[in-house]
């Protein structure tokens, strides 16, 4: 039961007929994907938001863009940071499981750290979720079976570049073991449907770009990534640390820059015979303005038009569908011009429903 103080601070909706807020909607999404702690946290933030007037005004100003801006992840990361740093004792105790008074802890945190929350709300999320590498690797296995070439990878929105090291991880894809068998990073999503083709993935080169790339050797950057992990998913936190350790031993090649211009410059360079160029992007497009998405699409089509059997080109996307109802693993390949949805996936790669025969 809520304390009397919590009840007094609780914000009641003035219009019971109004549609649910984006925070409340995303709390329901979190519950559906198996993270009840974050679901309860976001619901409490929704009720207590007016305790942080600057944050409330910013969130409400986003309107219809709030969903694609992933405010749930931004809010969760800010509160997770406060909890892990111990600057708000009630919130830290909530995250540690010592009580379940969500409204009380959240209201106190919002009232005391409004400007801190605004700072996190203005930052683009940086999850760099390694669990998604299983889906990306499975799509590369499809291309490896069809073309038999080694891969040159280009990742936009690469964050710390952890998924550029996907060939250094071990996978169990519905019982099919693949990847680097002795890797400390082991990814075994719950698998539905047939397995992908049993083809060896060889990465010859990999390079990525981000507006604000993170350095795996920088403790502050590693801490930032950890804040975006949901507190009730410790296995993700462990896997993140293992992938960061791999990145410290095998630093990914990362550039700082605009994704659209960087990608155009990279694919404009001459390719190599019998090497397969592949663009990767996972949960990135939603953060890009329409003009950048159009520019990237134009670059993909130009590169596809120039592709040959000896120098094939492909794009693998792990993104929400247009209705934001499910995450699709989409493979577009040239010169055959095919556009396939290979799988439906959990947003963080916890399960994969493989559709391809």
Order of alpha helices (4+ residues) and beta strands (2+ residues): alpha-alpha-alpha-alpha-alpha-alpha-alpha-alpha-alpha-beta-beta-beta-beta-beta-beta-alpha-alpha-beta-alpha-beta-alpha-beta-beta-beta-beta
